[in-house]
Amino acid sequence: MVERRMELDRRYHRKEKMRKLKRKLIEAKGEARDKILAKIHALSPFWTEPKKA
């Protein structure tokens, strides 16, 4: 059960980190935006930015 708990903790932490990065990405411009995108792709390589309406 210990391994399962550690796995879940990592998953929850990743999800929270993604939420924070996505919030920052909305307001970011230029080089800061590129850095945030690099961090997002490090966590989730297949993530794509949603199209703007």
C-alpha positions, 0 to 999 in steps of 0.5 A, spaced: 500 500 500 505 504 501 507 504 493 500 505 491 500 511 496 506 514 493 504 513 486 497 517 488 501 523 491 506 524 485 499 524 481 496 529 485 502 533 485 503 533 477 495 535 476 496 541 481 502 543 478 499 543 471 493 547 473 498 552 476 502 552 469 496 553 465 494 559 469 500 562 468 500 560 461 494 564 459 497 571 461 505 569 459 508 573 453 514 572 449 520 568 453 516 567 459 511 563 455 516 559 452 519 557 459 512 555 461 511 551 455 517 547 456 515 545 463 508 543 461 511 538 456 516 536 461 510 533 465 506 531 459 509 531 453 503 530 449 499 536 451 497 541 446 494 548 447 487 548 446 485 553 440 482 560 442 475 561 440 
